[in-house]
Amino acid sequence: MTTLERTLAKALTEIAIGLDLSEDDAIAPEATMKVLQPVITLRQDLPEQDRQALAELINQYAQEETDPELTVWEAPETLGLLV
């Protein structure tokens, strides 16, 4: 995987975690899903191997998170990468 792909996966992870774990009064759950749904839809176009590679990268980045509240987040599942 290229540096660009890794950087984009890291950015996607940070955005998704921030949105998913935000307080409902800060960002409405409907707004969160409105942002994440296109990502979930786009992943359907990825071949299984690429979907798995992205899920592994997102898991890796999520596990590197030092904030205990964020480390329990199920990133690939939330983004629909793993079924």
Biopython code that builds the backbone (N, CA, C, O; Angstrom):
import numpy as np
from Bio.PDB.StructureBuilder import StructureBuilder

atoms = [
    (1, "MET", "N", (0.842, -1.165, 0.000)),
    (1, "MET", "CA", (0.000, 0.000, 0.000)),
    (1, "MET", "C", (0.892, 1.235, 0.000)),
    (1, "MET", "O", (1.922, 1.269, 0.674)),
    (2, "THR", "N", (0.489, 2.243, -0.759)),
    (2, "THR", "CA", (1.301, 3.446, -0.883)),
    (2, "THR", "C", (1.134, 4.351, 0.338)),
    (2, "THR", "O", (0.223, 4.175, 1.147)),
    (3, "THR", "N", (2.032, 5.317, 0.445)),
    (3, "THR", "CA", (1.949, 6.299, 1.528)),
    (3, "THR", "C", (0.636, 7.074, 1.427)),
    (3, "THR", "O", (0.005, 7.357, 2.446)),
    (4, "LEU", "N", (0.228, 7.414, 0.223)),
    (4, "LEU", "CA", (-1.032, 8.123, 0.033)),
    (4, "LEU", "C", (-2.204, 7.285, 0.536)),
    (4, "LEU", "O", (-3.073, 7.797, 1.242)),
    (5, "GLU", "N", (-2.234, 6.025, 0.186)),
    (5, "GLU", "CA", (-3.321, 5.153, 0.631)),
    (5, "GLU", "C", (-3.341, 5.017, 2.145)),
    (5, "GLU", "O", (-4.410, 5.026, 2.755)),
    (6, "ARG", "N", (-2.178, 4.892, 2.752)),
    (6, "ARG", "CA", (-2.107, 4.794, 4.213)),
    (6, "ARG", "C", (-2.568, 6.092, 4.871)),
    (6, "ARG", "O", (-3.276, 6.065, 5.878)),
    (7, "THR", "N", (-2.169, 7.216, 4.304)),
    (7, "THR", "CA", (-2.564, 8.509, 4.851)),
    (7, "THR", "C", (-4.073, 8.707, 4.749)),
    (7, "THR", "O", (-4.705, 9.192, 5.688)),
    (8, "LEU", "N", (-4.648, 8.333, 3.609)),
    (8, "LEU", "CA", (-6.096, 8.452, 3.440)),
    (8, "LEU", "C", (-6.845, 7.518, 4.384)),
    (8, "LEU", "O", (-7.885, 7.894, 4.924)),
    (9, "ALA", "N", (-6.336, 6.315, 4.589)),
    (9, "ALA", "CA", (-6.963, 5.381, 5.532)),
    (9, "ALA", "C", (-6.894, 5.938, 6.947)),
    (9, "ALA", "O", (-7.854, 5.820, 7.708)),
    (10, "LYS", "N", (-5.778, 6.539, 7.302)),
    (10, "LYS", "CA", (-5.630, 7.148, 8.630)),
    (10, "LYS", "C", (-6.606, 8.305, 8.798)),
    (10, "LYS", "O", (-7.256, 8.426, 9.836)),
    (11, "ALA", "N", (-6.711, 9.155, 7.781)),
    (11, "ALA", "CA", (-7.639, 10.281, 7.845)),
    (11, "ALA", "C", (-9.078, 9.792, 7.952)),
    (11, "ALA", "O", (-9.860, 10.328, 8.737)),
    (12, "LEU", "N", (-9.428, 8.785, 7.171)),
    (12, "LEU", "CA", (-10.772, 8.217, 7.232)),
    (12, "LEU", "C", (-11.062, 7.676, 8.624)),
    (12, "LEU", "O", (-12.159, 7.866, 9.150)),
    (13, "THR", "N", (-10.094, 7.012, 9.215)),
    (13, "THR", "CA", (-10.259, 6.468, 10.559)),
    (13, "THR", "C", (-10.504, 7.583, 11.566)),
    (13, "THR", "O", (-11.418, 7.491, 12.385)),
    (14, "GLU", "N", (-9.699, 8.629, 11.512)),
    (14, "GLU", "CA", (-9.841, 9.749, 12.445)),
    (14, "GLU", "C", (-11.210, 10.413, 12.301)),
    (14, "GLU", "O", (-11.862, 10.716, 13.301)),
    (15, "ILE", "N", (-11.641, 10.637, 11.077)),
    (15, "ILE", "CA", (-12.937, 11.274, 10.841)),
    (15, "ILE", "C", (-14.071, 10.383, 11.330)),
    (15, "ILE", "O", (-14.971, 10.840, 12.034)),
    (16, "ALA", "N", (-14.021, 9.115, 10.954)),
    (16, "ALA", "CA", (-15.099, 8.195, 11.330)),
    (16, "ALA", "C", (-15.189, 8.027, 12.840)),
    (16, "ALA", "O", (-16.287, 8.025, 13.396)),
    (17, "ILE", "N", (-14.056, 7.886, 13.508)),
    (17, "ILE", "CA", (-14.059, 7.751, 14.966)),
    (17, "ILE", "C", (-14.632, 9.010, 15.603)),
    (17, "ILE", "O", (-15.482, 8.934, 16.490)),
    (18, "GLY", "N", (-14.163, 10.167, 15.148)),
    (18, "GLY", "CA", (-14.654, 11.419, 15.704)),
    (18, "GLY", "C", (-16.153, 11.578, 15.542)),
    (18, "GLY", "O", (-16.848, 11.990, 16.471)),
    (19, "LEU", "N", (-16.649, 11.249, 14.357)),
    (19, "LEU", "CA", (-18.087, 11.350, 14.115)),
    (19, "LEU", "C", (-18.870, 10.323, 14.916)),
    (19, "LEU", "O", (-19.869, 10.651, 15.555)),
    (20, "ASP", "N", (-18.417, 9.096, 14.878)),
    (20, "ASP", "CA", (-19.159, 8.014, 15.518)),
    (20, "ASP", "C", (-19.235, 8.171, 17.028)),
    (20, "ASP", "O", (-20.248, 7.827, 17.638)),
    (21, "LEU", "N", (-18.184, 8.682, 17.630)),
    (21, "LEU", "CA", (-18.154, 8.798, 19.087)),
    (21, "LEU", "C", (-18.558, 10.180, 19.608)),
    (21, "LEU", "O", (-18.505, 10.433, 20.812)),
    (22, "SER", "N", (-18.960, 11.070, 18.702)),
    (22, "SER", "CA", (-19.358, 12.402, 19.152)),
    (22, "SER", "C", (-20.673, 12.322, 19.925)),
    (22, "SER", "O", (-21.495, 11.436, 19.692)),
    (23, "GLU", "N", (-20.850, 13.240, 20.822)),
    (23, "GLU", "CA", (-22.081, 13.316, 21.604)),
    (23, "GLU", "C", (-23.239, 13.668, 20.678)),
    (23, "GLU", "O", (-23.072, 14.440, 19.734)),
    (24, "ASP", "N", (-24.400, 13.109, 20.946)),
    (24, "ASP", "CA", (-25.571, 13.351, 20.102)),
    (24, "ASP", "C", (-25.938, 14.830, 20.031)),
    (24, "ASP", "O", (-26.474, 15.287, 19.021)),
    (25, "ASP", "N", (-25.654, 15.583, 21.099)),
    (25, "ASP", "CA", (-25.986, 17.001, 21.061)),
    (25, "ASP", "C", (-24.931, 17.818, 20.316)),
    (25, "ASP", "O", (-25.179, 18.976, 19.980)),
    (26, "ALA", "N", (-23.770, 17.241, 20.054)),
    (26, "ALA", "CA", (-22.728, 17.919, 19.280)),
    (26, "ALA", "C", (-22.929, 17.679, 17.788)),
    (26, "ALA", "O", (-22.894, 18.616, 16.990)),
    (27, "ILE", "N", (-23.137, 16.431, 17.420)),
    (27, "ILE", "CA", (-23.391, 16.047, 16.029)),
    (27, "ILE", "C", (-24.518, 15.023, 16.057)),
    (27, "ILE", "O", (-24.382, 13.948, 16.640)),
    (28, "ALA", "N", (-25.603, 15.361, 15.436)),
    (28, "ALA", "CA", (-26.761, 14.464, 15.427)),
    (28, "ALA", "C", (-26.400, 13.145, 14.754)),
    (28, "ALA", "O", (-25.684, 13.142, 13.753)),
    (29, "PRO", "N", (-26.881, 12.028, 15.286)),
    (29, "PRO", "CA", (-26.603, 10.728, 14.665)),
    (29, "PRO", "C", (-26.986, 10.686, 13.187)),
    (29, "PRO", "O", (-26.322, 10.022, 12.391)),
    (30, "GLU", "N", (-28.039, 11.383, 12.824)),
    (30, "GLU", "CA", (-28.447, 11.423, 11.416)),
    (30, "GLU", "C", (-27.382, 12.110, 10.561)),
    (30, "GLU", "O", (-27.124, 11.693, 9.432)),
    (31, "ALA", "N", (-26.768, 13.160, 11.098)),
    (31, "ALA", "CA", (-25.711, 13.864, 10.372)),
    (31, "ALA", "C", (-24.482, 12.980, 10.230)),
    (31, "ALA", "O", (-23.838, 12.965, 9.181)),
    (32, "THR", "N", (-24.159, 12.242, 11.292)),
    (32, "THR", "CA", (-23.032, 11.314, 11.237)),
    (32, "THR", "C", (-23.240, 10.290, 10.131)),
    (32, "THR", "O", (-22.337, 10.033, 9.335)),
    (33, "MET", "N", (-24.430, 9.708, 10.085)),
    (33, "MET", "CA", (-24.698, 8.696, 9.061)),
    (33, "MET", "C", (-24.737, 9.302, 7.663)),
    (33, "MET", "O", (-24.387, 8.640, 6.686)),
    (34, "LYS", "N", (-25.159, 10.552, 7.567)),
    (34, "LYS", "CA", (-25.170, 11.217, 6.266)),
    (34, "LYS", "C", (-23.749, 11.361, 5.719)),
    (34, "LYS", "O", (-23.534, 11.286, 4.509)),
    (35, "VAL", "N", (-22.791, 11.565, 6.608)),
    (35, "VAL", "CA", (-21.386, 11.671, 6.199)),
    (35, "VAL", "C", (-20.789, 10.285, 5.949)),
    (35, "VAL", "O", (-20.069, 10.090, 4.971)),
    (36, "LEU", "N", (-21.083, 9.329, 6.823)),
    (36, "LEU", "CA", (-20.468, 8.003, 6.707)),
    (36, "LEU", "C", (-21.111, 7.121, 5.635)),
    (36, "LEU", "O", (-20.441, 6.240, 5.096)),
    (37, "GLN", "N", (-22.365, 7.328, 5.318)),
    (37, "GLN", "CA", (-23.049, 6.455, 4.365)),
    (37, "GLN", "C", (-22.373, 6.405, 2.991)),
    (37, "GLN", "O", (-22.250, 5.316, 2.430)),
    (38, "PRO", "N", (-21.930, 7.529, 2.425)),
    (38, "PRO", "CA", (-21.232, 7.429, 1.132)),
    (38, "PRO", "C", (-19.953, 6.587, 1.215)),
    (38, "PRO", "O", (-19.606, 5.888, 0.262)),
    (39, "VAL", "N", (-19.264, 6.652, 2.336)),
    (39, "VAL", "CA", (-18.062, 5.844, 2.532)),
    (39, "VAL", "C", (-18.441, 4.367, 2.551)),
    (39, "VAL", "O", (-17.786, 3.535, 1.924)),
    (40, "ILE", "N", (-19.499, 4.061, 3.275)),
    (40, "ILE", "CA", (-19.970, 2.680, 3.359)),
    (40, "ILE", "C", (-20.380, 2.186, 1.970)),
    (40, "ILE", "O", (-20.088, 1.049, 1.601)),
    (41, "THR", "N", (-21.050, 3.033, 1.213)),
    (41, "THR", "CA", (-21.491, 2.662, -0.132)),
    (41, "THR", "C", (-20.307, 2.469, -1.072)),
    (41, "THR", "O", (-20.279, 1.509, -1.842)),
    (42, "LEU", "N", (-19.336, 3.364, -1.018)),
    (42, "LEU", "CA", (-18.173, 3.260, -1.904)),
    (42, "LEU", "C", (-17.365, 1.992, -1.665)),
    (42, "LEU", "O", (-16.797, 1.427, -2.600)),
    (43, "ARG", "N", (-17.312, 1.552, -0.436)),
    (43, "ARG", "CA", (-16.527, 0.349, -0.148)),
    (43, "ARG", "C", (-17.101, -0.880, -0.848)),
    (43, "ARG", "O", (-16.390, -1.860, -1.068)),
    (44, "GLN", "N", (-18.371, -0.828, -1.193)),
    (44, "GLN", "CA", (-18.988, -1.959, -1.882)),
    (44, "GLN", "C", (-18.359, -2.194, -3.251)),
    (44, "GLN", "O", (-18.411, -3.306, -3.776)),
    (45, "ASP", "N", (-17.765, -1.151, -3.831)),
    (45, "ASP", "CA", (-17.110, -1.278, -5.132)),
    (45, "ASP", "C", (-15.711, -1.871, -5.028)),
    (45, "ASP", "O", (-15.118, -2.250, -6.038)),
    (46, "LEU", "N", (-15.188, -1.950, -3.822)),
    (46, "LEU", "CA", (-13.841, -2.495, -3.644)),
    (46, "LEU", "C", (-13.853, -4.016, -3.754)),
    (46, "LEU", "O", (-14.779, -4.674, -3.280)),
    (47, "PRO", "N", (-12.821, -4.565, -4.381)),
    (47, "PRO", "CA", (-12.686, -6.026, -4.353)),
    (47, "PRO", "C", (-12.490, -6.489, -2.906)),
    (47, "PRO", "O", (-11.997, -5.735, -2.067)),
    (48, "GLU", "N", (-12.876, -7.713, -2.630)),
    (48, "GLU", "CA", (-12.783, -8.267, -1.267)),
    (48, "GLU", "C", (-11.393, -8.079, -0.676)),
    (48, "GLU", "O", (-11.262, -7.708, 0.490)),
    (49, "GLN", "N", (-10.362, -8.329, -1.463)),
    (49, "GLN", "CA", (-8.982, -8.209, -0.970)),
    (49, "GLN", "C", (-8.682, -6.767, -0.523)),
    (49, "GLN", "O", (-8.061, -6.558, 0.519)),
    (50, "ASP", "N", (-9.119, -5.790, -1.301)),
    (50, "ASP", "CA", (-8.892, -4.390, -0.934)),
    (50, "ASP", "C", (-9.720, -3.994, 0.282)),
    (50, "ASP", "O", (-9.247, -3.247, 1.138)),
    (51, "ARG", "N", (-10.949, -4.489, 0.363)),
    (51, "ARG", "CA", (-11.807, -4.212, 1.518)),
    (51, "ARG", "C", (-11.159, -4.755, 2.788)),
    (51, "ARG", "O", (-11.157, -4.093, 3.826)),
    (52, "GLN", "N", (-10.616, -5.952, 2.698)),
    (52, "GLN", "CA", (-9.943, -6.560, 3.851)),
    (52, "GLN", "C", (-8.685, -5.775, 4.234)),
    (52, "GLN", "O", (-8.422, -5.556, 5.417)),
    (53, "ALA", "N", (-7.913, -5.356, 3.231)),
    (53, "ALA", "CA", (-6.693, -4.581, 3.502)),
    (53, "ALA", "C", (-7.047, -3.256, 4.177)),
    (53, "ALA", "O", (-6.368, -2.836, 5.114)),
    (54, "LEU", "N", (-8.102, -2.602, 3.706)),
    (54, "LEU", "CA", (-8.529, -1.345, 4.318)),
    (54, "LEU", "C", (-9.007, -1.576, 5.748)),
    (54, "LEU", "O", (-8.687, -0.797, 6.646)),
    (55, "ALA", "N", (-9.766, -2.638, 5.958)),
    (55, "ALA", "CA", (-10.236, -2.964, 7.309)),
    (55, "ALA", "C", (-9.062, -3.195, 8.245)),
    (55, "ALA", "O", (-9.077, -2.732, 9.386)),
    (56, "GLU", "N", (-8.055, -3.899, 7.779)),
    (56, "GLU", "CA", (-6.878, -4.160, 8.618)),
    (56, "GLU", "C", (-6.141, -2.873, 8.949)),
    (56, "GLU", "O", (-5.698, -2.684, 10.082)),
    (57, "LEU", "N", (-6.004, -1.978, 7.959)),
    (57, "LEU", "CA", (-5.344, -0.693, 8.215)),
    (57, "LEU", "C", (-6.126, 0.134, 9.222)),
    (57, "LEU", "O", (-5.544, 0.710, 10.141)),
    (58, "ILE", "N", (-7.436, 0.197, 9.053)),
    (58, "ILE", "CA", (-8.265, 0.975, 9.968)),
    (58, "ILE", "C", (-8.190, 0.383, 11.371)),
    (58, "ILE", "O", (-8.110, 1.124, 12.351)),
    (59, "ASN", "N", (-8.215, -0.927, 11.475)),
    (59, "ASN", "CA", (-8.048, -1.573, 12.784)),
    (59, "ASN", "C", (-6.714, -1.195, 13.409)),
    (59, "ASN", "O", (-6.640, -0.870, 14.595)),
    (60, "GLN", "N", (-5.669, -1.239, 12.605)),
    (60, "GLN", "CA", (-4.330, -0.892, 13.097)),
    (60, "GLN", "C", (-4.313, 0.533, 13.632)),
    (60, "GLN", "O", (-3.809, 0.778, 14.728)),
    (61, "TYR", "N", (-4.855, 1.468, 12.875)),
    (61, "TYR", "CA", (-4.871, 2.864, 13.309)),
    (61, "TYR", "C", (-5.741, 3.057, 14.547)),
    (61, "TYR", "O", (-5.384, 3.816, 15.448)),
    (62, "ALA", "N", (-6.871, 2.377, 14.591)),
    (62, "ALA", "CA", (-7.747, 2.489, 15.758)),
    (62, "ALA", "C", (-7.058, 1.940, 17.003)),
    (62, "ALA", "O", (-7.215, 2.490, 18.093)),
    (63, "GLN", "N", (-6.293, 0.854, 16.848)),
    (63, "GLN", "CA", (-5.597, 0.260, 17.990)),
    (63, "GLN", "C", (-4.429, 1.114, 18.455)),
    (63, "GLN", "O", (-4.022, 1.026, 19.614)),
    (64, "GLU", "N", (-3.882, 1.942, 17.566)),
    (64, "GLU", "CA", (-2.783, 2.834, 17.938)),
    (64, "GLU", "C", (-3.281, 4.053, 18.714)),
    (64, "GLU", "O", (-2.490, 4.796, 19.295)),
    (65, "GLU", "N", (-4.580, 4.245, 18.718)),
    (65, "GLU", "CA", (-5.178, 5.380, 19.428)),
    (65, "GLU", "C", (-4.888, 5.261, 20.917)),
    (65, "GLU", "O", (-5.018, 4.181, 21.495)),
    (66, "THR", "N", (-4.497, 6.363, 21.536)),
    (66, "THR", "CA", (-4.142, 6.330, 22.951)),
    (66, "THR", "C", (-5.294, 6.717, 23.874)),
    (66, "THR", "O", (-5.240, 6.448, 25.074)),
    (67, "ASP", "N", (-6.319, 7.334, 23.336)),
    (67, "ASP", "CA", (-7.480, 7.701, 24.139)),
    (67, "ASP", "C", (-8.294, 6.437, 24.404)),
    (67, "ASP", "O", (-8.791, 5.822, 23.460)),
    (68, "PRO", "N", (-8.444, 6.029, 25.687)),
    (68, "PRO", "CA", (-9.148, 4.774, 25.993)),
    (68, "PRO", "C", (-10.572, 4.718, 25.454)),
    (68, "PRO", "O", (-11.060, 3.643, 25.106)),
    (69, "GLU", "N", (-11.241, 5.864, 25.381)),
    (69, "GLU", "CA", (-12.606, 5.885, 24.854)),
    (69, "GLU", "C", (-12.626, 5.513, 23.371)),
    (69, "GLU", "O", (-13.586, 4.912, 22.888)),
    (70, "LEU", "N", (-11.568, 5.871, 22.657)),
    (70, "LEU", "CA", (-11.515, 5.609, 21.222)),
    (70, "LEU", "C", (-11.005, 4.218, 20.887)),
    (70, "LEU", "O", (-11.266, 3.711, 19.796)),
    (71, "THR", "N", (-10.286, 3.596, 21.801)),
    (71, "THR", "CA", (-9.682, 2.303, 21.476)),
    (71, "THR", "C", (-10.698, 1.176, 21.409)),
    (71, "THR", "O", (-10.391, 0.111, 20.874)),
    (72, "VAL", "N", (-11.885, 1.375, 21.930)),
    (72, "VAL", "CA", (-12.900, 0.319, 21.905)),
    (72, "VAL", "C", (-13.792, 0.411, 20.670)),
    (72, "VAL", "O", (-14.667, -0.430, 20.465)),
    (73, "TRP", "N", (-13.569, 1.417, 19.864)),
    (73, "TRP", "CA", (-14.400, 1.642, 18.682)),
    (73, "TRP", "C", (-14.204, 0.528, 17.664)),
    (73, "TRP", "O", (-13.072, 0.132, 17.386)),
    (74, "GLU", "N", (-15.291, 0.027, 17.112)),
    (74, "GLU", "CA", (-15.247, -1.043, 16.115)),
    (74, "GLU", "C", (-15.236, -0.437, 14.723)),
    (74, "GLU", "O", (-16.252, -0.448, 14.028)),
    (75, "ALA", "N", (-14.090, 0.093, 14.317)),
    (75, "ALA", "CA", (-13.984, 0.862, 13.071)),
    (75, "ALA", "C", (-14.468, 0.127, 11.823)),
    (75, "ALA", "O", (-15.392, 0.617, 11.174)),
    (76, "PRO", "N", (-13.910, -0.995, 11.457)),
    (76, "PRO", "CA", (-14.338, -1.625, 10.203)),
    (76, "PRO", "C", (-15.815, -2.003, 10.199)),
    (76, "PRO", "O", (-16.480, -1.914, 9.168)),
    (77, "GLU", "N", (-16.320, -2.420, 11.339)),
    (77, "GLU", "CA", (-17.731, -2.782, 11.407)),
    (77, "GLU", "C", (-18.614, -1.548, 11.200)),
    (77, "GLU", "O", (-19.627, -1.605, 10.503)),
    (78, "THR", "N", (-18.215, -0.437, 11.815)),
    (78, "THR", "CA", (-18.994, 0.788, 11.692)),
    (78, "THR", "C", (-19.018, 1.265, 10.240)),
    (78, "THR", "O", (-20.039, 1.771, 9.774)),
    (79, "LEU", "N", (-17.931, 1.111, 9.541)),
    (79, "LEU", "CA", (-17.878, 1.551, 8.146)),
    (79, "LEU", "C", (-18.390, 0.495, 7.184)),
    (79, "LEU", "O", (-18.350, 0.693, 5.969)),
    (80, "GLY", "N", (-18.865, -0.612, 7.704)),
    (80, "GLY", "CA", (-19.402, -1.637, 6.822)),
    (80, "GLY", "C", (-18.333, -2.382, 6.037)),
    (80, "GLY", "O", (-18.622, -2.972, 4.996)),
    (81, "LEU", "N", (-17.102, -2.356, 6.530)),
    (81, "LEU", "CA", (-16.022, -3.042, 5.815)),
    (81, "LEU", "C", (-16.017, -4.535, 6.085)),
    (81, "LEU", "O", (-15.596, -5.326, 5.241)),
    (82, "LEU", "N", (-16.483, -4.913, 7.257)),
    (82, "LEU", "CA", (-16.546, -6.330, 7.576)),
    (82, "LEU", "C", (-18.009, -6.715, 7.739)),
    (82, "LEU", "O", (-18.796, -5.975, 8.329)),
    (83, "VAL", "N", (-18.351, -7.844, 7.227)),
    (83, "VAL", "CA", (-19.749, -8.267, 7.296)),
    (83, "VAL", "C", (-19.885, -9.407, 8.273)),
    (83, "VAL", "O", (-20.988, -9.914, 8.480)),
]
sb = StructureBuilder()
sb.init_structure("model")
sb.init_model(0)
sb.init_chain("A")
sb.init_seg("    ")
for serial, (resi, resn, name, xyz) in enumerate(atoms, 1):
    if name == "N":
        sb.init_residue(resn, " ", resi, " ")
    sb.init_atom(name, np.array(xyz, "f"), 0.0, 1.0, " ", f" {name:<3s}", serial, name[0])
structure = sb.get_structure()
